């Protein structure tokens, strides 16, 4: 049974942790420059798209990597910017509000599975890469659509699930994997074929986005080719990706630490996939496995640990274990919490943090 206490606890954890993070990251910074220091890496690219579109800033060479970013977050940024003039602050506010929605949905999903909802939220918020839930990135906005979509599907509300999943598909390519997982969940639950038409809805944003770039450049897969042009993320065999990442992780440059994090993330991802396979959680396995497969057949590992933020089945499983053995969540927070703060400081200093 889903209780109101789950939503209350989730919001307390979310806003309490954001307040603590604000205090920790404000040290040594002025209020005027605080939001600006969060404009790092992809956060700046989202703002560029929101301001100027996919052609990039006028007068500068076009950025071939921009189409890799789906239009959901830039579109919301433009709307929020109408009332919040500062682009960086607008991005932070979107993540703040979207994160609150996502945490409530995660707590309710965990309770539906018979776990303590607050434990799933606590596990996610203290994950070492959780800084990206606060930054002007798309993770929080994606989860604000994806987790409620999955919750609706588990409750048999397929119209709501499809519409919410369509929102997720407009935010990240990960929405494609969510859409496929919903099909598997629909079949596994032996739902009426009369409701199957809803399953097409989450695929429509990807089709529309592909057509948009086709009309601009004649390339239906511009979002995929942008990954290759901007980051060299071409398909390779899994062992080749591992070898390339391992070699970079053993180097002595500033990115070596980041690649070591990628390897750790890959190990965790494989362990989670085995866990889901053993439990025969087929739809969740499709959702997470498709992401892992795409990331582990890239030329090198990039953003694997950050992608785990989107693996809501993982956080529900952690909560289920911790509900039975409460020491698990205490140990987890004590180990991961400091790493999360350390990685936040790395991000704000401009280092590649995931």
C-alpha positions in Angstrom: 0.0 0.0 0.0 1.3 3.4 -1.0 1.1 5.9 1.9 1.3 9.7 2.1 4.3 9.3 4.4 6.3 8.0 1.5 5.9 11.3 -0.3 6.5 13.3 2.8 9.7 11.5 3.6 10.9 11.7 0.0 10.4 15.5 -0.1 12.1 15.9 3.3 15.1 14.0 2.1 15.3 15.8 -1.2 14.9 19.3 0.0 17.0 18.7 3.1 19.8 17.2 1.1 19.6 20.1 -1.4 19.9 22.6 1.5 22.9 20.8 2.9 24.5 20.7 -0.5 23.8 24.4 -0.9 25.6 25.2 2.3 28.5 23.0 1.5 29.0 24.4 -2.0 28.4 28.0 -1.1 31.5 28.1 1.1 34.0 30.4 -0.6 31.5 31.6 -3.3 29.4 34.7 -3.6 25.7 34.5 -4.2 26.1 36.4 -7.4 28.5 33.8 -8.9 27.0 30.7 -7.3 24.7 29.7 -10.1 27.4 30.5 -12.7 29.8 27.9 -11.2 27.3 25.2 -12.0 27.5 25.9 -15.7 29.9 23.1 -16.4 30.2 20.7 -19.3 26.8 19.6 -20.6 24.9 22.2 -18.5 26.4 25.0 -20.7 25.5 23.0 -23.9 21.8 22.7 -22.8 21.8 26.5 -22.3 23.3 27.1 -25.7 20.6 25.0 -27.4 17.9 26.8 -25.4 19.3 30.2 -26.4 20.2 29.7 -30.0 18.9 26.3 -31.1 20.9 23.5 -32.6 22.9 25.8 -34.9 24.7 27.0 -31.8 25.8 30.5 -30.9 25.9 32.9 -33.9 29.5 33.9 -34.9 31.0 30.7 -33.5 31.9 27.5 -35.4 28.9 25.0 -35.3 29.1 22.4 -32.6 28.6 19.0 -34.3 27.7 17.4 -30.9 24.6 19.5 -30.1 22.1 17.2 -31.8 23.1 14.5 -29.3 21.1 16.4 -26.7 17.3 15.9 -26.9 15.1 19.0 -26.9 13.1 18.3 -23.7 15.4 20.2 -21.2 16.2 23.1 -23.6 12.5 23.6 -24.3 11.7 23.7 -20.5 14.7 26.0 -20.0 13.2 28.5 -22.6 9.9 28.5 -20.7 11.4 28.9 -17.3 13.7 31.6 -18.6 10.6 33.8 -19.3 10.2 34.3 -15.5 13.8 33.5 -14.4 16.2 35.7 -16.5 19.4 33.9 -15.4 19.9 30.8 -17.5 22.0 29.0 -15.0 19.5 29.6 -12.2 16.7 28.5 -14.4 18.5 25.2 -15.0 19.1 24.7 -11.3 15.4 25.4 -10.5 14.2 22.9 -13.1 16.4 20.2 -11.6 15.2 21.1 -8.1 11.5 20.8 -9.0 11.9 17.8 -11.3 14.0 16.1 -8.6 11.2 16.5 -6.1 8.7 14.9 -8.4 11.1 12.0 -9.2 11.9 11.3 -5.5 8.2 11.2 -4.5 7.6 8.7 -7.4 10.6 6.6 -6.5 9.4 6.4 -2.9 6.0 5.3 -4.0 7.4 2.8 -6.4 9.6 1.3 -3.7 6.6 1.0 -1.4 4.6 -0.7 -4.1 7.4 -3.3 -4.1 7.1 -3.7 -0.3 10.1 -1.7 0.7 10.6 1.5 2.7 10.4 4.3 0.2 12.7 6.7 1.9 15.5 4.1 1.7 15.4 4.1 -2.1 15.5 7.9 -2.1 18.4 8.0 0.3 20.4 5.5 -1.7 19.9 7.5 -4.9 20.7 10.9 -3.2 24.0 9.7 -1.7 25.2 7.8 -4.8 28.6 9.3 -5.7 27.3 10.7 -9.0 24.2 12.4 -7.5 25.6 15.9 -8.2 24.0 15.6 -11.6 20.6 15.5 -10.1 21.2 19.1 -8.9 23.1 20.5 -11.8 21.4 21.9 -14.9 21.6 18.4 -16.5 18.7 16.3 -17.8 18.8 13.5 -15.3 16.3 14.9 -12.8 13.8 16.0 -15.6 14.1 12.5 -17.2 13.4 10.8 -13.9 10.4 13.1 -13.2 8.8 11.5 -16.3 10.3 8.0 -16.3 9.6 6.9 -12.7 6.0 8.1 -12.6 5.6 6.3 -16.0 6.8 3.1 -14.6 4.7 3.5 -11.5 1.6 4.0 -13.6 2.5 0.9 -15.7 2.8 -1.2 -12.6 -0.6 0.0 -11.5 -2.1 -0.8 -14.9 -2.7 2.8 -15.9 -1.3 2.5 -19.4 -2.5 5.8 -20.9 -0.8 7.7 -18.1 2.3 5.5 -18.4 2.5 6.1 -22.2 2.1 9.8 -22.0 4.7 10.2 -19.2 7.1 7.9 -21.0 6.7 10.1 -24.1 7.8 13.0 -21.9 10.9 11.0 -20.9 11.6 10.2 -24.6 11.7 13.9 -25.3 14.4 14.4 -22.7 16.9 11.7 -23.3 17.5 8.8 -25.7 17.1 6.6 -22.6 13.4 7.1 -23.1 13.7 4.7 -26.1 14.9 2.0 -23.7 12.1 2.8 -21.3 9.5 2.5 -24.2 10.8 -0.9 -25.1 10.7 -2.0 -21.4 7.1 -0.9 -21.2 6.3 -3.2 -24.1 7.9 -6.1 -22.2 6.1 -5.2 -19.0 2.8 -5.0 -20.9 3.3 -8.5 -22.4 4.5 -9.9 -19.0 1.4 -8.6 -17.3 -0.8 -10.1 -20.0 -2.7 -6.9 -20.5 -5.6 -6.6 -23.0 -4.5 -6.2 -26.6 -7.0 -3.4 -26.9 -4.7 -1.2 -24.8 -1.6 -2.0 -26.8 -1.9 1.1 -29.0 -0.8 3.2 -26.1 2.6 1.6 -26.3 3.4 3.4 -29.6 3.1 6.8 -27.9 6.6 6.8 -26.2 8.3 6.2 -29.6 6.7 9.3 -31.2 9.1 12.0 -29.7 12.1 10.1 -31.0 10.5 9.9 -34.4 9.6 13.6 -34.3 13.1 14.6 -33.2 14.7 12.4 -36.0 12.4 14.0 -38.6 13.3 17.5 -37.3 17.0 16.9 -37.9 16.2 15.2 -41.2 14.5 18.4 -42.3 17.5 20.4 -41.3 20.4 18.2 -42.5 19.0 15.2 -44.3 20.2 12.9 -41.5 17.6 10.8 -39.8 20.1 9.7 -37.2 21.7 13.1 -36.5 21.5 12.5 -32.7 23.5 9.3 -33.1 26.0 10.8 -35.5 26.5 13.8 -33.2 27.7 11.4 -30.5 30.4 10.1 -32.9 31.3 13.6 -34.1 31.4 15.3 -30.7 32.8 12.5 -28.5 34.1 9.8 -30.9 31.5 7.3 -29.5 31.6 4.8 -32.4 30.5 1.2 -32.0 33.2 -1.3 -31.1 33.2 -4.7 -29.6 32.8 -4.8 -25.8 36.3 -6.0 -25.1 37.7 -3.3 -27.3 35.8 -0.7 -25.2 37.1 -2.3 -22.0 40.7 -2.3 -23.3 40.6 1.4 -24.3 39.1 2.5 -21.0 41.5 0.4 -19.0 44.4 1.9 -20.8 43.2 5.4 -20.1 42.4 4.6 -16.5 46.0 3.5 -15.9 47.4 6.7 -17.3 48.6 9.7 -15.3 46.6 12.5 -16.8 43.7 14.4 -15.3 41.1 12.1 -16.8 42.6 8.9 -15.4 40.4 9.2 -12.2 37.3 9.7 -14.3 38.1 6.5 -16.3 38.6 4.6 -13.1 35.2 5.7 -12.1 33.9 4.4 -15.4 35.4 1.0 -14.8 33.8 0.9 -11.3 30.5 1.9 -12.8 30.7 -0.8 -15.4 31.4 -3.5 -12.8 28.4 -2.2 -10.7 26.2 -2.2 -13.9 27.1 -5.8 -14.7 26.4 -6.9 -11.1 23.0 -5.2 -11.2 22.1 -6.9 -14.5 23.0 -10.3 -13.1 20.9 -9.5 -10.0 17.9 -8.6 -12.2 18.4 -11.7 -14.3 18.5 -13.9 -11.2 15.2 -12.3 -10.0 13.7 -12.7 -13.5 12.8 -9.0 -13.6 12.5 -9.1 -17.4 11.2 -5.6 -18.1 13.7 -3.9 -15.8 16.5 -6.0 -17.3 15.6 -4.7 -20.7 15.5 -1.1 -19.6 18.9 -1.3 -17.8 20.5 -3.9 -20.1 19.9 -1.8 -23.2 21.5 1.2 -21.6 24.5 -0.9 -20.5 24.9 -2.5 -23.9 24.9 0.9 -25.6 27.4 2.4 -23.2 29.7 -0.6 -23.2 30.0 -0.9 -26.9 31.2 2.7 -27.3 34.8 3.4 -28.3 35.5 4.0 -24.6 33.4 4.1 -21.5 31.8 7.5 -20.9 29.1 8.4 -18.3 28.4 4.8 -17.2 28.3 5.7 -13.5 26.1 8.7 -14.2 23.7 6.5 -16.2 23.2 4.4 -13.0 21.3 7.4 -11.6 18.5 6.6 -14.1 18.4 2.9 -13.1 15.4 3.3 -10.8 15.0 -0.5 -10.5 18.4 -0.6 -8.8 17.3 1.9 -6.1 14.2 -0.1 -5.5 16.2 -3.3 -5.1 18.6 -1.6 -2.7 15.6 -0.4 -0.6 14.1 -3.9 -0.5 17.4 -5.3 0.8 17.8 -2.5 3.3 14.2 -2.8 4.5 15.1 -6.3 5.7 18.6 -5.4 6.9 18.6 -1.8 8.0 22.3 -1.7 8.6 22.7 -1.9 4.8 21.4 1.6 4.2 23.5 3.0 7.1 26.7 1.4 5.7 25.8 2.5 2.2 25.3 6.2 3.2 28.5 6.3 5.3 30.5 5.0 2.3 28.9 6.8 -0.6 27.9 10.1 1.0 31.4 11.4 1.3 32.2 10.3 -2.2 29.2 12.2 -3.5 30.4 15.4 -1.8 33.9 14.9 -3.1 32.6 14.4 -6.7 30.4 17.5 -6.3 33.5 19.5 -5.5 35.2 18.0 -8.5 32.4 19.0 -10.7 32.2 22.6 -9.4 36.0 22.9 -9.9 35.6 22.1 -13.6 37.0 18.5 -13.4 35.2 15.8 -15.5 33.1 14.1 -12.8 31.1 11.6 -14.8 
